[in-house]
Amino acid sequence: MAFARTLLPAVLCLALTGVPTALPHAAAAAAAAAAAPYEGQAGHESALFSVKATNNAAAQEFTVDGTRLSRVSVWLGSGAATGTVTAQVRRVRADADSVIASTTLDLAALGGAGAGWVEFPMSATVTAGTTYHLFVQASTAESGPIAWYGTTRSVPGSLTSWNYDRAYWGGWHAYSSRLAFHVNPTGSERCGETEPCYVPASALAARTSGLLTNRVATEAVLPSFAVGASYVDGSNVLRLPSGRWRYLPDGAPASAVVEADDPGALAQVEESRAWLAAGTVPGTTAAQRAASQRALLSMRALLKPGGAFAAAWAPPWEYSWPRDGAFAAVAFAATGHDEEAYRILGYDALTQRADGTWEARTELDGSGPPDARKWQLDGNGWVPWATWQWYQAAPPGGRDERLRELYPMVRKAADYAARSLRPDGLPPASPDYWELDTETANIGTAAPLLAGLNSAADLAARRGLSADAERWGEAARRLSAAIATSFAPLGYQRTVDGKHGRDSAVAFMAPPFNAAPAGLGEALDSTYQALLLPNGGVSPGNDPSFSWGSYAWTASTSFFALAWAGTGEPAKAGGVLDWVLSKRNGLGELPETVNGAGLPSAVAPLGWTDALVVLTALALQGSVRPTPPATRSSGE
């Protein structure tokens, strides 16, 4: 996974009038629904009328076929984050005493400034064929506009819309344009199915909010379709505000909306629950267990049949990084999901380059890299470490035979790592998880290589291959000594020249990666404090030549939780983990980053953070993953 790959967060665009524009996802659905003149004029490409304050309001005439009114919905855009919006059904447009139903909603409760369909519960008896007026008015102390959207296109058979502007018209004025509304919406007219519910602009800081999967295909849940939705417990089936379900049917490339308890969706729910039950869902608290369950299901959704593990499910993330896959493999293995862990390692074996290294990332079909991004040496540590962790957790029966299949990959990776060490014992400068070059060796490469060489040496010893074990053990000893000489005196800063500040990769010197050296506790504490941001998370580093801005990275923050859990500091670990879990979005997914306002951003879920949370939750309940043993020379 590339920390440096994230694009700027999306924001809610503003029209020239200052009124938020309609969200683009809904354009096709709006055109399709525009021909329903009485039950709802759904076209909403224009911000038609301001409805803010006592001087402004709007109304739309309508009739109904039935005798009961249970709900109305309107397409609103709000530049204000606080205040209220009131919808009323009136017999007489200008007569407040003719109200037969009224509901007031709080903008802050809707999420603040944003746009989309707002549903107002109502309860009234109506007369079929009678003309009523849907009246909407907002109240706020903020300066931002609040507008009711609609269409200026001709809609045959629709009734009149009305704009109330006391300063301009002196009161009510009829228009030929039509406002976007639904009366007693059902099925696909309910928001969250073909069109989004009102989504706050803050939610658009994230590109994705969740995942649907049939274990072959994967589909992202967009923030604009996640509002008011929730997963059916123990599954990747989404329960919509309408009560219906959205899921990705087996063999289908795109999701479908079905009635609750649809047989196909139910079968997926039961299958995923059985998969969870076959392993462990860790956590000492209900919040940890809920987060671990969702993380495991999300990692499973990101895992492709061939073993590629996508970092997340949005275009810049839909690739397989050896680093992300290594952590996912360890989390799967540690929770009893051996097949998934081994599948990732098998993919690593297939995509390893002839010289023993890996591309920075590959296409999910294993066909190769998507671009010329520079490869990263830390993969030669992460993959052997993940293989060793898998072996420790794998069912004893047959694991040695399966290790034999992976061992050529481990050998090539470890041999390259050993050969890469310079005369001073340090690895060469190479991009690491920042995916940025450094001029000298960095801790984000050195620490994983140490874990990988110790892991490879132990696997070789278990196979009785003493020459391999001694060769890699000697390399590990040289690297360990060089880290102690060059990095430890600097508090394990990013680079050995001390010019690039602190780095959250200091945590890679702790279990379950490496046995914590003397003085690591102080380095963890001081680095965490140096990287701590006002929003409560940490940045990957504080390199003076590169700024991470106000964004906290959930993976970097989780590094410290895992390290403290592994070094016997459960209170510190738990506090950091609590912060990470507090940033789960409305679907319970863990985001890649948290912006300066403390809101999830970039993508959710991020597979790397999912794996780290699972491993930390395991450690806090007493199941700390083992650490590859540091090898001793034959003379010791």
Protein Blocks (a to p, Z undefined) as FASTA:
>chain_A
ZZklpccdddddddfkopacddfklmmmmmmmmmmmklopfbffbcfbdcedjkbccddd
dddfblbdfbdcdddddfbfbdcddddddfblklmklpcbdcdddfklnnpaaedddddd
ddddddehiacddddddddfbfbdcdddddfbdcehiacdddddfklnopacddfbdcdd
dehiahjlpghilpccdddfklmmpmbfbdcdehlaccdddfklmgopacdehiabdcdf
kopacdddehiabdcdddehiaklmmmmmmmmmmmmmmccedjbfklmmmmmmmmmmmmm
mpcfkopacfbdcfklmccdfklmmmmmmmmmmnopaklmmmmmmmmmmmpcfkopacfb
dcfklnacfblcdcdfklmmmmmmmmmmmmmmpcfehplmmmmmmmmmmmmmmmmmmmmp
cfkopacddddfkopacfbdcfklmmmmmmmmmmmmmmmmmnopaklmmmmmmmmmmmmm
mmmmmmmmnoopablnlpnopafklmmmpcfkbccdehklmmmmmmmmmmpcfkopacfb
lcfkbcebjadcfklmmmmmmmmmmnopaklmmmmmmmmmmmpcfkopacfbdcfkopae
hiaddfklmmmmmmmmmmmnopaccdddddddfkZZ
